[in-house]
């Protein structure tokens, strides 16, 4: 099994809140990045395309959402991925020019980084924040198809099963990067 990082490909569309002054956005954004469920208090929010990359004329199935927030998916992608997303994520309704799309909020956070064997460095100026440069993950854990890792709230991770479903269904608009292969 492989674990990969996933994000929206900025060669397609990047979207963000249409009204960034929306009162609860910052609070919900922080909670969602940390795997905390927000669906019960979520109200559909309008978003807009803020950047179109080289492939911007093509409507993607998966869209970058705010650079570090995560990604959103179309209803078509939701139907294909639903079995891999639920119960590991919330799908938070967004309105993109009258079309309902969904912000993917993984609510499973795993404490799965083997820091003793990973390559890490401390970031200046205070040298308190640890950044993982090369991941080694703990063996013997159950890895769901999509999740976040403790200490890595800006990233969303998936298994090769998830990527296989994306590929087999010809979904577009995402980037993946292999982080760890349990078979190596």
C-alpha positions in Angstrom: 0.0 0.0 0.0 1.1 3.6 -0.7 0.2 6.8 1.0 0.1 9.9 -1.1 -0.5 13.6 -0.6 -3.4 15.1 -2.7 -4.3 18.6 -3.6 -6.1 20.5 -6.3 -4.0 21.0 -9.4 -3.5 24.8 -9.9 -3.1 24.1 -13.6 -6.9 24.0 -13.6 -9.0 26.1 -11.2 -8.4 27.5 -7.8 -11.5 28.6 -5.9 -12.1 30.5 -2.7 -14.9 32.2 -0.7 -16.6 34.9 -2.7 -17.1 37.0 0.4 -14.0 36.4 2.5 -15.5 38.6 5.3 -18.1 35.9 6.0 -18.2 35.9 9.8 -17.6 32.2 10.5 -15.2 31.4 7.6 -11.9 31.8 9.5 -13.2 29.7 12.5 -14.7 27.0 10.3 -11.5 27.0 8.1 -9.3 26.4 11.1 -11.6 23.6 12.4 -11.8 21.9 9.0 -8.1 22.0 8.6 -7.7 20.2 11.9 -10.2 17.4 11.2 -12.9 18.8 13.4 -16.5 18.2 12.1 -18.2 21.4 11.1 -21.1 20.1 9.0 -23.8 20.6 11.6 -23.1 24.3 11.7 -22.2 24.7 8.0 -24.2 26.9 5.7 -23.7 26.7 2.0 -21.2 29.4 1.1 -20.6 31.1 -2.3 -17.2 30.5 -3.9 -15.7 31.9 -7.0 -12.8 30.9 -9.4 -9.9 33.1 -8.3 -7.3 31.6 -10.6 -7.4 29.6 -13.9 -4.2 27.8 -14.7 -3.0 26.6 -18.1 -5.9 24.1 -18.3 -8.4 26.6 -17.0 -10.8 26.2 -20.0 -11.5 22.6 -18.9 -13.9 22.2 -15.9 -12.1 20.0 -13.3 -13.7 17.4 -11.1 -11.4 18.4 -8.3 -10.5 22.0 -7.5 -7.8 23.6 -5.4 -9.5 25.4 -2.6 -7.6 28.4 -1.2 -4.1 26.9 -1.7 -3.7 25.3 1.7 -7.3 24.7 2.8 -7.7 21.5 0.7 -9.9 20.7 -2.3 -13.4 20.8 -3.5 -15.2 18.3 -5.7 -18.1 18.4 -8.2 -21.3 16.4 -7.7 -20.0 14.0 -10.4 -16.8 13.3 -8.4 -18.8 13.0 -5.2 -20.9 10.2 -6.7 -17.8 8.3 -7.8 -15.8 8.8 -4.6 -18.5 8.7 -2.0 -17.7 5.2 -0.8 -14.1 6.3 -0.2 -15.0 9.6 1.4 -17.7 8.7 3.8 -17.4 8.1 6.8 -13.8 9.6 6.7 -14.9 13.0 5.6 -17.5 15.6 5.6 -18.7 17.1 2.3 -19.5 20.7 2.9 -21.8 22.4 0.4 -20.4 25.3 -1.7 -22.1 27.3 -4.4 -19.9 27.9 -7.5 -21.8 30.1 -9.9 -25.1 28.3 -9.1 -23.6 24.8 -9.1 -23.4 22.8 -5.9 -19.9 21.5 -5.2 -18.3 20.2 -2.0 -15.4 21.1 0.2 -13.8 17.9 1.4 -13.1 17.9 5.1 -11.3 14.8 6.3 -12.3 14.2 9.9 -9.9 11.3 10.5 -6.6 12.4 11.9 -3.9 9.7 12.4 -0.9 9.8 14.6 1.1 7.8 12.1 4.4 9.6 11.4 7.4 7.6 12.7 9.4 10.7 13.7 12.4 8.5 14.8 12.9 7.3 11.2 11.6 10.2 9.2 13.8 13.0 8.0 12.8 16.3 9.7 14.1 19.8 10.2 13.2 22.7 12.5 12.0 25.9 10.9 13.5 29.3 11.9 13.1 31.8 13.4 12.1 30.1 16.7 13.0 26.6 15.6 9.9 25.1 17.3 8.0 23.9 14.2 9.1 20.5 12.8 8.7 20.0 9.1 8.9 16.5 7.7 11.2 16.3 4.6 11.0 12.5 4.1 8.1 10.6 5.7 8.3 7.2 7.3 4.9 6.0 8.5 4.1 3.6 11.3 3.3 0.0 10.2 0.5 -2.0 11.6 -2.0 0.8 11.5 -5.3 0.9 9.5 -5.0 3.7 6.9 -8.4 4.8 5.6 -8.7 5.9 1.9 -8.5 9.6 2.9 -7.2 11.2 6.1 -5.1 13.9 7.7 -2.0 13.3 9.8 -1.5 14.7 13.3 0.8 17.7 13.0 0.2 18.1 9.2 -3.1 20.0 9.2 -2.3 21.7 5.8 -2.2 18.4 3.9 -4.7 15.7 2.9 -3.5 12.2 2.4 -4.9 9.3 0.4 -4.1 5.7 -0.3 -3.3 4.1 -3.6 -6.9 2.7 -3.6 -8.2 6.3 -3.7 -5.8 7.3 -6.5 -6.8 4.1 -8.5 -10.4 5.2 -8.4 -9.5 8.7 -9.5 -7.5 7.3 -12.4 -10.0 4.6 -13.5 -12.8 7.2 -13.6 -10.7 9.7 -15.5 -11.3 12.5 -12.9 -9.1 15.5 -13.5 -7.9 18.5 -11.5 -5.7 17.0 -8.8 -2.0 16.5 -8.0 -0.6 13.6 -6.1 2.8 13.0 -4.6 3.9 9.7 -3.2 5.0 10.0 0.5 5.4 6.4 1.6 5.3 2.9 0.1 4.8 0.2 2.7 6.2 -2.4 0.3 9.6 -0.9 -0.1 
